[in-house]
Amino acid sequence: MSGYTAFRVSDPAAITEDTLCEALTRGRIGKIDVDAGFESAYGFAEYADPLSTRLDACEVWLSNTLAVWSFRVDSIKVPASTLKLHIRKRVAENLTATRRTMMPKAERDELAEQVRLDLLKRTPATIKAVGVVYDAETGLIRLDATSEKMIDFFVARAQECLGVNLTTLDAVGVIDSAFGANEAAHNEIYHLLPTAFVGDGGMDDGED
């Protein structure tokens, strides 16, 4: 089972059915702009079909308090060995066409960069999509990912488009948000954690 990361939204009241859909639409993923020097792109997409960027209320909100969507990271990369072969071929073709035996380094570097860009434009993107769930009752967001890079991309886009701050929660934070002041529920759950937490917020490693 894959892990997930939970976040607390700083101002849940700011996220309504309309504002969420508008924010997700603004932050939806677009094409990778190779000409501008980018080799990746990230943004929001539909939960049921991450290839779709339609983010209307009917696709996003499952109920009055539960919303779902996808967060997608697309990237393209040309393997070094493949790039080397194509550059060698292009250089040979250029030398033959111009009846030369040598090519200045600056010209070769420029040609190599053009070959790289051409290959990037023809290479299908690798798509990584993970689910996102927002619970309006608790003000919590669940991202089905634990990769630091994926988390950083998500937080940056979410805070930019939603206009709220996200605070990452550890296991104790998730429990506290879910059960509030219900001490009995806390006691039932805490013993399942991998570490025993003591009352002062520290961790009891079991040694005196």
N, C-alpha and C positions, 0 to 999 in steps of 0.2 A: 504493500500500500504506500503510495507516495505521500510525502509530507505536505504541510501547508503553513502559511504565515498569516497571522491575524493582526489587524490594525484597529485602533479606536479612532473614530472620526471626531475631530475637535468640535464641530457644530452640526449635529445630525439634522437640526431643524432647517438648515440651509439646503438640504437635499430632499427635494420633492419629486413627484413623478415627472413633472415638466423639466425642472432644472437638471435632473440627472440625465434624461435623454438628450437634452441640449448639450450638456457637458460631454457626454460620451460621443456625440456626433462631431463636436469640435475636435475631440481627441482621437478620432478613429484613425486607423492605420492607413497610410497612403503608399504610393509606389516609392521604391528606393531611387533617389536622385543620384545616379552614377555620375552624371555630368558635373554635379556640384561637389563631387569627391566623397560621397557617402557609399558605404557598402552594407548598410543596415537601416532598418526603419522599425519603429514600434508604435503601438497604439491599440485602440479598442476595436473589438469586432463582436459579431453575434455569438451568443453562447451555443446555440444548437448547431450553427454552421459558421465556424470561425473564418471561412473564406468570404463570408458576407459581412459587409459593414453597415447593413441596415439596422439601425438602433432605435426604432420606434418603441413606444410604450408597450405595445402588444408583444414585442420580442424581448423586452427587458424585464418588465414587472410581472412576476408570477402571481402576486397578490398585492394587497395594499401596503404590505410591510416587507416583502421579499423581492429583491431584484437580482438578476444574473446577467452576466455578459462574459466575454473572453478578453484576455489581454494577449496580444500577439507580438512576437519579435521575428522579423524576417531578416535574413542575412544572405549575402552571396559572397562566394570566395572561389577563386580559380587556383587549383593546386599548383604549387611551384613548378613541378615537373612538366605539367601541361603548358604553363605559361612560357617556360624556357623553350620548348619545342616550337611553339607558334612564333616566338620572337626570332628564333634561328631561321625559320622558314621565311618570315617577312623580310629579314635582313638580306637573305640570299636572293630573294626575288627583286629587291630594290637594287642590289649591286648588279645583278644581271641586266635589269632594265636600264641602268645608267652606265653600264659598261665600266664598272669600277671593280677593284679588288679589295679596297679598304673603305671603311666608313668612320668618320670622326666620332669620338665618344659622345659629344653633345647631341649629334644627329641620331646616334644609336639609342641614346636614352629617351629622346623624344619619340622615336619610333616604338620603343618598348612600351612606353606609357600608353600610346595610342592602341597598341595591340591589347594591353591589359584592359583598357576601357571597353574595347570592342568585345572582348571575351566576357566581361562582366555583364554587358547588356544582353548577351545571348545565354547566360547561365541562369537556370531556374533558381529561384530563391529557396533557401531552406527555411521552413516555417515552423516555429515553435509557438503553440497556443495553449494557454492554461485557463481554467475557469476562475471566475470571480463571483462571489456571492455577497450581497449587502443586506444586512438585517436592520431595518429601520427602527425596530423596537429597542434593540440593544446599542445601535450605533456602531456596530462592528462590521468590518469587511474581511472576508476570507479570500486569500489568494492561494491557489493550488500550486504553490512553488516554494522552494527553499533556497534556490540559487541566489546568491548575493547580487549578481548582475541583473537578473530578472526582477528582483525586489527593487533595486535602485531605479531601474527604468520605470517600473510601475508607479512607485511613489512620486517620482518626478512628474510623470504625465497626469496622475490622479490629482495631485495638489495643484498643478497648473490649471487643469480644466475644471475641477470641481470647486476650486477656491476654498478648500478646507485643508487643515493639517492632519496628517496621519501619524499616529504613534504606534510603533510596533509593540505587540504584547508577547510576553513569554507565557508559558503554561499557566502560571499562577494568575497572570493578568486576565487570561481568557476565563478562568474559573471565577474570579472575582466579578467580572462583568456579567457572567451568566447567572450567578447565584446571589449576587448582592450581599445583603446582610444575613442570609440564611446560614447560620453557623453550622447547623447539623449537616446541611448539604456539603459545606466546605470540608468538614471532617470526613465525610464518606468518600470524597473525591481525592483529597490530598495524598492519602496513602498509596494511590495508584501512580503518583509521580515517581520518576527515577531517583529523586533526592528528597529526603525528609526536610521540610522547611520548618524552622522554628519561629517563635512568635515575634522576634525582633527583626525579622526580615532577612536574617542570615540563613546559612545552611548547616544542618547537623550532619557531619560525616560519619557519625556513629562511634567516634572515638572520644575518650575523656580528655 
